[in-house]
C-alpha cells in the first residue's frame, strides 16, 4: 500500500465564503432544482425575508415587497435599514449582525448572522442597499466577492433595506422557481404576523385572524365544528376535525415553519389527547382522538435549538417562557384553554366525541380485516413480484435514506425496463397489474381487501402513518397516453382518499417522460413537448429520425437510465390552491354527471399527431 502523504500541506483553512460554497448543504439544506418546497433556492428567499420579519416583529415596518422575475429575486422592507456603515459587513462577514443582541432581537428567526451571508456567497450576483435617515448606501457582489461599494448619498426613499440576488447556476443546477411554493411561504409569514402586508409580484398576502385564517385557507374538505382559536402569551393554536384520514399539523417556532415538527408539536399532540380524555372522563385511544385533526401551533421562545441548520425541526426542551420545559408550557396552555372552550361550546364538544366514537368503531371493524390481510400478505410476499426493492429506506439511518425512491409503473414491460437500469441502492419499483380500482367513496377496508392496494400500502409501510414511510419520493410513472393518464388519476384518487398526508408532506411526484426521440447518426435528443421536438429538428437537421413514445415499455433499458437518472424530471403533486378534495374527487371520479360531460366537451382538445395518425390510417 502506498504511504499516505499526510503532512502540514494537507491541512487547509477555508474562509467562510469558501466553506459555504464547498458545503452549501450544511447551511441551506438540500440544493435541488426548485421542484420541492424545501429546495435551497427557496431557503435563500426565506433567509432574506426572515431579516425583514425580525424588523417587523421589533415594531419597525409593516410591509415587505418581493418580486421574482425569471431568476432574479428582490426583497424590499421598510424597517430601520442596515446601519449605513455596516452594509458590507452585514452581508459578507460571518458572525456580524444584531442577532446576538438579545435585547434587539429577543425571539429572532434568522440564522444567527449566517443566513444573508450564505445567500450572498451562493449567488451569481447579490446587491444590498440600505435606506436610513434620508441617506443610502449600496454594495454589489459576484459569487460572494465585493465588486462595487457606493458612497453614502442622499435619497428620497423610505427607510428600509433592499436585497437583489440571482442564485448561482453552478450550485443550483437547472433551477426554476415555482411561485406556488413562494406563495405558501408568504402566507405563513402573513398568518404569523397579523398586521403585516407582503406582496409578491403585486399580489398581496395579509391575515387578520392568524392561525384561524391558516386553517380556513388550507382546509381540503368539510369540518365537523367551527375552528377553535386559542391565543396566549408566546403561543397560538387553531384546531378542528375534518372527515379525511390522517392527521394534519402546521407548526411554527419564532415564525419558522417547522415542517418536521419537533418537541412543541409532540407536546401539542400529547396535550390534546390528555385534555380530551380528562374532559370526557374516558380513556379514548389517542389515534381515535387525533384522526382527521387539522391544527396549527405557533410558539415563541428565546434561543431555540433546532436539529438542523435550516430549522425544520425543533429540538429544544427547556427554553419556553419563564424557564418551563416546552412540554409543560404547551400542556398547561392547552389543558386550561381547550378545556374552557369545550365547556363554553358544548356543541363542539359533542361533535368531537361523535368523531372519536365513529373512529373507534371503524378501527375495531378494521382490526379483523387487517389481521386477515396480513396473514394473506405473508403468504403472497414469498412470491410477490410486484415490488423490486432497493437497499436504502427513508425510515432508516442509511446514508442514502433521503434518496430512497419508489417508482409505481404500469405493467411488467415498463417494470422490466426500469428494473434493469435503476439504481438498486436507492430506487425501488412497484408494478401494477392493469388499472387500479377507483377508490372514490369507498371506506378504508378496501385498502386491505384489494390485493393491489394492500401490497402498495405494505410496500410504502404507511398503514399507521408516515412515521414509517420507506421512500422519500413516491413517483407515479405511467405512459403518456389516455390509459396512462387514467391510471395516474386512479392512483391520485387512492392517495387523496386514504393517505393525503403523503401529498401534504411533499412525497408524491409524477415522472415526466419524453414524448419524442429525435436523433441523427451523431446525437440523440429526448423531447418532452412539441416545442422541444421542433428545436431538436432545427439543431439536428430535418432529416433526423423522429420516434413518438407512447408507452414506457417502448423505451430500452439504456434509454430508461436517462429518464430516471440524476437529471430526471419530476413534477411534485401538491395541494396548492386545492380547498376541497371531496368536491374535486366527486366531480372527476364520482358518477358521470351532465356537468362533467359538459366540462369534457368544452375542454376537449384533439392533438395534431392524433389527426395525422388518423389520416395516415
C-alpha positions in Angstrom: 0.0 0.0 0.0 1.3 3.4 -0.9 2.3 5.6 2.0 -0.2 8.4 2.8 1.3 11.8 2.4 -0.2 13.3 5.5 1.9 16.5 6.1 1.5 20.1 7.1 0.4 20.9 3.5 -2.6 18.5 3.9 -4.1 20.9 6.5 -6.2 23.6 4.8 -8.1 26.5 6.3 -11.1 27.7 4.3 -12.6 31.1 4.5 -16.3 31.2 5.5 -17.2 32.0 1.8 -15.1 29.1 0.6 -16.7 26.7 3.1 -20.2 27.7 2.4 -19.6 27.3 -1.4 -17.9 24.0 -0.8 -20.5 22.6 1.6 -23.7 24.6 0.9 -25.9 21.8 2.2 -24.7 22.5 5.8 -26.2 25.9 5.6 -29.3 25.7 3.4 -30.2 22.0 3.3 -30.6 20.2 0.0 -29.8 22.1 -3.2 -32.5 20.8 -5.6 -33.8 22.4 -8.7 -36.9 24.0 -7.2 -39.3 21.1 -7.7 -39.5 20.6 -3.9 -40.6 23.3 -1.4 -37.6 22.7 0.8 -35.0 23.1 -2.0 -32.2 25.6 -1.4 -33.4 28.3 -3.8 -36.5 28.8 -1.5 -34.3 28.8 1.6 -32.3 31.7 0.0 -35.5 33.8 -0.2 -36.6 32.8 3.3 -33.3 33.9 4.8 -33.6 37.4 3.4 -37.3 37.7 4.3 -36.5 36.5 7.8 -34.4 39.6 8.5 -37.3 41.8 7.4 -39.7 39.8 9.6 -37.4 40.4 12.5 -37.6 44.1 11.9 -41.4 43.9 11.8 -41.5 41.8 15.0 -39.4 44.5 16.7 -42.0 47.1 15.7 -40.4 48.5 12.5 -42.0 48.2 9.1 -45.5 46.9 8.1 -44.8 45.9 4.5 -42.4 43.7 2.6 -42.3 43.7 -1.2 -40.9 40.7 -3.1 -40.5 40.2 -6.8 -39.4 37.1 -8.7 -38.8 37.6 -12.4 -37.1 34.6 -14.1 -34.1 34.0 -11.9 -33.9 37.5 -10.2 -35.3 37.9 -6.7 -35.7 41.2 -4.9 -36.9 41.9 -1.3 -37.6 45.4 -0.1 -38.7 46.1 3.5 -39.5 49.3 5.3 -37.8 48.7 8.6 -35.0 50.8 10.1 -32.5 49.8 7.3 -29.0 48.3 7.9 -26.7 50.9 9.6 -25.0 52.5 6.5 -21.5 52.0 7.8 -22.1 48.2 8.2 -23.9 47.3 4.9 -20.9 45.4 3.5 -20.1 43.7 6.8 -23.7 42.6 7.5 -24.0 40.8 4.2 -20.5 39.4 3.9 -18.8 39.0 7.3 -19.8 35.8 9.2 -20.7 36.4 12.9 -21.7 40.0 12.1 -25.2 41.2 12.9 -27.7 42.2 15.5 -29.0 38.6 16.2 -26.5 38.2 19.1 -28.0 41.2 21.0 -30.9 39.6 22.9 -32.4 43.0 23.7 -32.6 43.9 20.0 -34.0 40.6 18.8 -35.5 38.6 21.7 -37.0 35.9 19.5 -35.3 36.0 16.2 -35.9 33.7 13.3 -32.8 34.3 11.3 -29.7 32.1 11.0 -27.8 33.8 13.8 -25.9 36.1 11.4 -25.2 33.4 8.8 -28.3 33.4 6.5 -27.8 36.6 4.5 -24.1 35.8 4.0 -24.9 32.3 2.8 -27.3 33.9 0.2 -24.6 36.2 -0.9 -21.9 33.5 -1.2 -24.3 31.2 -3.2 -25.5 33.9 -5.6 -24.2 34.7 -9.0 -24.9 38.4 -8.3 -26.0 39.9 -5.0 -26.9 43.5 -4.2 -27.8 45.1 -0.8 -28.9 48.6 -0.3 -29.8 50.4 2.9 -32.0 53.5 3.3 -31.7 55.3 6.5 -32.5 58.9 7.7 -32.6 60.3 4.1 -29.3 58.6 3.0 -28.5 55.4 1.2 -25.6 53.1 0.5 -25.3 50.1 -1.9 -22.9 47.2 -2.2 -22.8 44.7 -5.1 -21.1 41.2 -5.0 -20.4 38.4 -7.5 -20.1 34.9 -6.1 -19.7 36.5 -2.7 -16.8 38.8 -3.7 -17.3 42.5 -3.3 -17.2 44.2 -6.8 -18.7 47.7 -6.0 -19.4 49.8 -2.9 -21.1 53.1 -3.2 -20.6 56.2 -1.1 -23.4 57.4 1.2 -25.7 59.6 -0.8 -29.0 61.4 -0.2 -32.2 59.7 -1.1 -36.0 60.2 -1.0 -36.6 56.5 -0.4 -38.3 55.5 2.8 -36.1 53.8 5.5 -35.5 50.1 5.0 -33.4 47.5 3.2 -33.3 46.3 -0.4 -31.8 43.0 -1.5 -31.5 41.6 -5.0 -29.9 38.3 -5.9 -29.6 35.7 -8.6 -28.8 32.1 -7.4 -25.6 30.6 -8.7 -26.5 28.2 -11.5 -23.3 26.2 -10.9 -24.6 25.4 -7.4 -28.4 25.1 -8.1 -28.3 23.3 -11.5 -31.3 23.8 -13.9 -33.2 25.5 -11.1 -36.6 27.1 -11.6 -38.7 29.0 -9.1 -42.3 27.6 -8.6 -44.3 30.6 -7.4 -46.8 28.3 -5.6 -44.1 27.4 -3.1 -43.1 31.0 -2.5 -46.8 32.0 -2.1 -47.2 29.3 0.6 -44.2 30.7 2.4 -45.6 34.2 2.2 -49.0 33.1 3.5 -47.3 31.5 6.5 -45.5 34.8 7.2 -48.8 36.6 7.0 -50.7 34.2 9.3 -47.9 34.5 11.9 -47.6 38.3 11.7 -51.1 39.9 11.7 -50.8 43.5 10.6 -48.0 42.8 8.2 -48.6 43.1 4.4 -46.4 41.1 2.0 -46.6 41.3 -1.8 -45.2 39.0 -4.5 -45.2 40.5 -8.0 -48.0 42.7 -7.0 -50.2 40.1 -5.3 -51.0 40.9 -1.6 -50.7 38.5 1.3 -52.3 39.6 4.6 -54.1 38.0 7.5 -56.3 39.4 10.2 -57.0 36.2 12.2 -53.7 34.4 12.3 -53.7 30.7 12.6 -57.5 30.6 12.2 -57.1 32.0 8.7 -54.3 29.5 8.1 -56.7 26.5 8.8 -59.6 28.1 6.9 -57.5 28.7 3.8 -55.9 25.2 3.9 -59.0 23.0 4.6 -59.3 20.3 2.0 -62.9 19.3 2.9 -65.7 19.8 5.3 -65.1 20.3 9.0 -67.2 19.0 11.9 -67.2 22.1 14.1 -66.1 25.7 14.0 -62.3 26.2 14.2 -61.1 26.5 17.8 -58.7 29.5 18.0 -56.8 30.0 21.2 -54.1 32.7 21.9 -51.9 33.3 24.8 -48.5 34.9 25.6 -46.0 33.4 23.2 -48.4 30.7 22.0 -51.3 30.5 19.5 -53.2 27.4 18.3 -56.1 26.5 16.0 -57.9 23.2 16.0 -60.7 21.4 14.1 -61.6 18.0 12.8 -62.5 17.0 9.2 -63.7 13.9 7.5 -60.4 12.8 6.0 -57.9 10.1 7.1 -54.7 11.0 8.9 -53.5 14.0 11.0 -52.5 17.4 9.7 -50.3 19.8 11.6 -48.9 23.2 10.8 -46.2 24.0 13.4 -44.1 27.1 13.9 -41.3 28.3 16.2 -40.5 32.1 16.2 -42.1 32.3 12.8 -40.1 29.4 11.3 -42.3 26.7 9.7 -41.1 23.5 11.4 -42.1 21.1 8.7 -40.6 18.2 10.6 -42.3 19.1 13.8 -40.3 18.7 17.0 -40.7 19.0 20.7 -43.5 21.6 20.5 -45.6 19.6 18.0 -45.1 16.4 20.0 -46.2 18.2 23.2 -49.2 19.6 21.3 -50.4 16.2 20.1 -49.9 14.8 23.7 -51.8 17.7 25.3 -54.8 17.4 23.0 -55.2 13.7 23.9 -54.8 14.4 27.6 -57.2 17.3 27.7 -59.9 15.5 25.7 -59.6 12.3 27.9 -60.0 14.3 31.0 -62.9 16.4 29.7 -65.0 13.4 28.8 -63.5 11.2 31.6 -62.9 8.5 29.1 -59.7 6.7 28.3 -60.1 7.1 24.5 -57.3 5.7 22.2 -55.0 8.6 21.1 -55.5 7.5 17.4 -59.3 7.9 17.7 -58.9 11.4 19.2 -56.4 12.7 16.7 -57.5 11.1 13.4 -58.9 13.6 11.0 -57.5 16.5 13.1 -56.4 19.7 11.3 -54.5 22.0 13.5 -51.8 24.6 13.9 -49.5 25.7 16.7 -47.1 28.6 16.9 -44.8 29.4 19.8 -42.1 31.9 20.5 -39.1 31.1 22.6 -35.7 32.6 23.4 -32.7 31.0 21.7 -34.4 27.9 20.2 -32.3 24.9 19.4 -33.1 23.2 16.1 -32.0 19.8 14.8 -30.7 21.2 11.5 -29.3 24.5 10.2 -32.5 25.0 8.1 -34.6 24.8 11.2 -37.3 22.3 10.1 -37.4 20.5 13.5 -37.3 22.0 17.0 -35.0 20.1 19.4 -35.2 22.5 22.4 -36.5 21.1 25.7 -36.2 23.9 28.2 -36.4 27.3 26.6 -40.1 28.1 27.0 -41.2 31.3 28.8 -40.4 31.5 32.5 -37.9 28.7 32.3 -40.6 26.0 31.7 -40.0 22.9 29.6 -41.7 23.3 26.2 -43.7 20.2 27.0 -45.1 21.7 30.3 -45.6 25.1 28.7 -47.8 23.7 25.8 -49.6 21.2 28.1 -50.5 23.8 30.6 -51.9 26.2 28.0 -53.9 23.5 26.1 -55.3 22.0 29.3 -56.7 25.3 30.5 -57.7 27.0 27.3 -59.1 24.0 25.4 -60.9 22.7 28.4 -62.5 26.1 28.9 -63.5 26.2 25.3 -65.2 22.8 25.3 -67.2 23.8 28.4 -68.3 27.1 26.7 -69.2 25.4 23.4 -71.0 22.1 24.2 -71.9 21.6 20.5 -68.2 21.5 19.6 -67.5 19.0 22.5 -70.4 16.8 21.2 -69.0 16.9 17.6 -65.6 15.9 18.9 -67.0 13.0 20.9 -69.1 11.7 18.0 -66.0 11.8 15.8 -64.0 9.8 18.4 -66.7 7.2 18.7 -67.0 6.8 14.9 -63.2 6.5 14.6 -63.2 3.9 17.4 -65.9 1.9 15.6 -64.1 1.9 12.3 -60.8 1.0 13.9 -62.4 -2.1 15.6 -64.1 -3.1 12.4 -60.8 -2.9 10.5 -58.9 -4.9 13.1 -60.3 -8.2 11.9 -59.8 -7.3 8.2 -56.3 -6.2 8.9 -55.4 -9.5 10.5 -56.7 -11.5 7.6 -54.9 -9.2 5.1 -51.6 -9.5 7.0 -51.9 -13.3 7.0 -52.6 -13.3 3.3 -49.8 -10.8 2.6 -47.3 -13.1 4.4 -48.2 -15.9 2.0 -48.2 -13.6 -1.0 -44.9 -11.9 -0.1 -43.0 -15.2 -0.6 -43.8 -15.0 -4.3 -44.6 -11.3 -4.6 -43.1 -9.8 -7.8 -44.9 -6.5 -7.6 -42.1 -4.9 -5.5 -38.5 -4.9 -6.5 -37.0 -3.2 -3.5 -33.9 -1.1 -3.0 -31.3 -1.1 -0.2 -31.8 2.4 1.3 -35.0 3.3 3.0 -36.3 6.6 4.2 -37.3 5.3 7.7 -33.7 4.1 8.5 -30.4 5.7 9.2 -29.0 4.6 5.9 -26.6 7.3 4.5 -28.8 7.5 1.3 -32.1 7.4 3.1 -33.2 10.8 1.7 -32.7 9.4 -1.9 -35.0 6.4 -1.4 -37.5 6.4 -4.3 -40.3 4.1 -5.3 -41.5 4.1 -8.9 -45.1 2.9 -9.5 -45.3 1.7 -13.1 -48.0 0.1 -15.2 -47.4 -3.5 -16.3 -44.4 -5.8 -16.5 -42.9 -4.3 -19.7 -42.2 -0.9 -18.1 -41.3 -2.6 -14.8 -38.8 -4.8 -16.5 -37.0 -1.9 -18.3 -36.9 0.3 -15.2 -35.7 -2.6 -13.0 -32.8 -3.4 -15.3 -31.5 0.2 -15.3 -32.4 1.6 -11.8 -30.0 2.3 -9.0 -30.5 -0.7 -6.8 -29.3 1.3 -3.7 -31.9 4.0 -3.9 -34.6 3.1 -6.5 -37.4 0.6 -6.0 -40.1 -0.5 -8.5 -43.7 -1.4 -7.8 -45.5 -2.9 -10.9 -49.3 -2.5 -11.2 -51.4 -5.2 -12.9 -53.8 -3.4 -15.1 -55.9 -0.5 -13.9 -56.3 0.0 -10.1 -59.8 0.2 -8.6 -61.5 3.6 -8.4 -61.3 4.2 -4.6 -63.5 7.2 -4.5 -66.3 6.9 -1.9 -65.0 3.6 -0.6 -64.2 3.0 3.1 -60.7 2.2 4.3 -61.4 -1.5 4.5 -61.0 -1.6 0.7 -57.3 -0.9 1.2 -57.0 -4.3 2.9 -59.5 -6.2 0.8 -57.9 -5.2 -2.5 -54.7 -7.0 -3.2 -53.1 -4.2 -5.2 -53.9 -1.5 -2.6 -52.8 -3.7 0.3 -49.5 -4.6 -1.4 -48.9 -0.9 -2.2 -49.7 0.2 1.3 -47.4 -2.6 2.6 -44.6 -1.6 0.3 -44.8 2.0 1.5 -45.3 0.9 5.1 -47.8 3.7 5.8 -50.6 1.7 7.4 -50.2 3.5 10.7 -49.0 6.9 9.4 -46.0 8.4 7.7 -43.5 7.9 10.5 -42.5 4.6 9.0 -42.6 5.7 5.3 -40.0 3.7 3.5 -39.4 6.0 0.5 -38.9 9.8 0.5 -40.2 10.0 -3.1 -43.1 8.1 -4.4 -43.2 8.5 -8.2 -46.1 7.7 -10.4 -44.5 6.6 -13.7 -47.3 5.9 -16.2 -47.4 6.1 -20.0 -48.0 9.4 -21.8 -51.3 8.2 -23.3 -55.0 8.1 -22.3 -54.7 4.8 -20.3 -51.6 6.1 -18.5 -53.4 9.3 -17.5 -56.4 7.3 -16.3 -54.1 5.1 -14.1 -52.5 8.3 -12.8 -55.9 9.7 -11.8 -56.9 6.4 -10.1 -53.6 6.4 -8.1 -54.1 10.1 -7.1 -57.6 9.3 -6.0 -56.3 6.4 -3.8 -53.7 8.6 -2.1 -56.0 11.6 -1.7 -58.8 9.4 -0.3 -56.7 7.4 2.2 -53.2 8.9 2.6 -53.4 12.6 1.9 -50.5 13.2 4.2 -48.2 11.7 1.6 -49.1 14.6 -0.6 -49.3 17.3 2.1 -45.7 16.4 3.2 -44.4 16.5 -0.4 -43.6 12.9 -1.0 -45.7 12.2 -4.2 -44.4 13.0 -7.7 -45.3 12.5 -11.3 -42.4 11.3 -13.6 -42.2 13.3 -16.8 -41.3 11.0 -19.7 -40.3 12.2 -23.2 -42.9 12.2 -25.9 -40.3 12.1 -28.7 -36.9 10.9 -29.5 -35.1 12.9 -32.2 -31.7 11.5 -33.4 -29.2 11.5 -36.3 -26.1 9.4 -36.6 -24.2 11.6 -34.1 -26.7 12.7 -31.4 -29.9 11.7 -29.7 -32.3 14.2 -28.1 -35.3 13.3 -25.9 -38.1 15.9 -26.1 -40.9 16.4 -23.6 -43.2 18.5 -25.8 -43.7 19.7 -29.4 -41.6 22.9 -28.9 -38.6 20.8 -27.8 -39.1 18.5 -30.7 -39.1 21.4 -33.2 -35.9 22.8 -31.6 -34.2 19.5 -31.8 -35.1 19.2 -35.5 -33.6 22.6 -36.1 -30.4 21.6 -34.4 -30.1 18.1 -35.8 -31.5 18.7 -39.3 -34.8 18.0 -40.9 -33.5 14.5 -41.9 -33.3 13.4 -38.3 -35.3 10.4 -37.3 -38.4 11.1 -35.0 -39.8 8.4 -32.7 -43.1 9.0 -30.8 -43.0 7.3 -27.4 -46.5 6.1 -26.5 -45.5 3.9 -23.6 -42.6 3.4 -21.2 -42.4 -0.2 -22.3 -41.2 1.0 -25.7 -38.0 2.5 -24.1 -34.9 0.4 -23.9 -33.2 -0.1 -20.5 -30.4 2.3 -21.7 -33.0 4.9 -22.5 -34.7 4.4 -19.2 -31.5 5.2 -17.5 -31.7 8.7 -18.9 -35.3 9.2 -17.8 -34.7 8.2 -14.1 -31.1 9.3 -13.7 -29.7 12.4 -11.9 -31.5 14.8 -14.3 -34.9 13.1 -14.3 -37.9 15.4 -14.5 -40.3 15.1 -11.6 -43.5 17.1 -11.1 -44.4 17.4 -7.4 -48.1 16.7 -6.6 -49.2 19.5 -4.3 -52.4 20.7 -2.7 -51.7 24.3 -3.5 -55.0 26.2 -4.3 -56.9 23.0 -3.5 -59.6 23.8 -1.0 -62.0 20.9 -1.2 -60.7 17.4 -2.0 -64.2 15.9 -1.6 -65.7 18.2 -4.2 -62.8 17.6 -6.6 -63.0 13.8 -6.4 -66.8 13.9 -6.6 -66.6 15.8 -9.9 -63.8 13.9 -11.6 -64.1 10.4 -10.0 -67.7 10.2 -8.9 -70.7 9.2 -11.0 -70.9 10.5 -14.6 -73.0 13.7 -14.5 -74.2 16.1 -17.1 -71.9 18.7 -15.6 -68.9 16.5 -16.1 -70.0 15.7 -19.7 -70.3 19.4 -20.5 -66.8 20.0 -19.0 -65.2 17.3 -21.1 -66.9 18.6 -24.3 -65.9 22.2 -23.6 -62.3 21.3 -22.8 -61.7 18.6 -25.4 -58.5 19.1 -27.5 -57.6 17.0 -30.5 -53.8 16.7 -30.7 -52.1 17.3 -34.1 -50.4 13.9 -34.2 -53.7 12.1 -33.5 -55.2 13.7 -36.6 -52.1 12.8 -38.6 -52.3 9.2 -37.4 -56.0 9.0 -38.3 -55.3 10.4 -41.8 -52.5 8.0 -42.4 -54.6 5.0 -41.5 
